[in-house]
Amino acid sequence: MNWNTDNRIVLTLDAGGTNFAFSAIQGGQQIVGPVILPAEPTDLELSLSNIIQGLECLATEIPAQAVAISFAFPGPADYPCGIIDNAGNLPAYSGGVALGPLLADHFGLPVFVNNDGDLFAYGEAIAGFLPKVNRMLEAAGSPKRYHNLFAVTLGTGFGGGIVRNGELFLGDNSAAGEIWLLRNKLGNDAFAEEGASIRAVKRVYAQALGIDFESAPSPQEICEIAKGEVPGNAAAARLAFATLGEVVGDALANALTLLDGLAVIGGGLAGAAPFFMPRLIEEMNGTIAKYSGGRISRLAQKVFSLEDPVQLEQFLKGDVREIRVPRSLSTVSYDPLKRIGVGISELGTTEAVGIGAYAYALQQLDR
């Protein structure tokens, strides 16, 4: 499947709790849109009408008939069946709404629904971060190549997605990659998202200054304070993002213990990477205790920030050596440095989700 040269058109939707954004994609490029309509999160009929209206608007402007509808919608959901049961930021869908079958009946097209974290992961795996890293390794003369990717989004929530050997891994219950529900290292019995989201950054900043949460500035402003671009407490701002980095690093270490691949970060907080990435990498390269005393490395792999030029150079170089084959005069190339690269979205979250939705639809159609 050459998704970036394919002439087929897919209608896409990126659904949020406030707005729905509709686009038509062909050959991996947006050709119509985005069309923005209110999500109407508490009124199911209005929300469904806006979804149909947005897709119909695209259908009237595209140069040829679309072959599918493919979109991201917040869960919980039975994604393969297209049934949404979101009682969080879209409470109108609580109890189960067969959105996929509704749209398939209305438009007469195949409909594919996924979580936005999954589609972000897929977009970065096929067109963004993962192939970029492999190109850099090839250019550096390294034999190392990566095939697996764990992607996280940092924003209102803490989302995740897994791609293994070019395939989006959804799990048997459409619930793979739910990193937000891992335990929060710093939050007693809380879940990770409480320390890895917009509200987490605001809360730590507010606590450091002894002010109410509602009085704290937005994470964007806190980032500007950390940079010294606007007035505020720079030390508290840096602490807020370092704390985020520690929680995210702990969660990623747990996830990558099982997956063993690259990790990419997107979402609205990704722009603050200079302030959370050092602590994140430090946490992943940290140690964990033994009952008998002493400590061992947290991961079997060494973790590198691919946003840091020095660490990137070390990651690309690896530890390539030639070793002799026993009872032979020949040698083989060997790189014993097990390593994980962590970086920021290459495409941008929205574009990655769109490409992921488009490529996923084509992949399913071609099956």
Buried (B, 14 or more C-beta within 10 A) or exposed (E): EEBEEBEBBBBBBBBBBEBBBBBBBBBBEBBBBBBEBEBBBEBBEBBBEBBEEBBBBBBEEBEEEBBBBBBBBBBBBBBEBBBBBBEEBBBBBBEBBBBBEBBBEBBEBBBBBBBBBBBBBBBBBBBBBBBBBBEBBEEBEBEBEBBBBBBBBBBBBBBBBBBBEBEBBBEEEBBBBBBBEBBBBBBEEEBBBBBBBBBBBBBBBBBBBEEEEEEBBEBBBBBBBBBEEBEBBBEBBBBBBBBBBBBBBBBBBBBBEEBBBBBBBBBBBBEBBBBBBBBBBBBBBBEEEEEEEEEEEBBEBBBBBBBBEEBBEBBBBBEBEEEEEEEEEEEEEEBEBEBBBBBBBBBBBBBBBBBBBBBBBBBEBEE
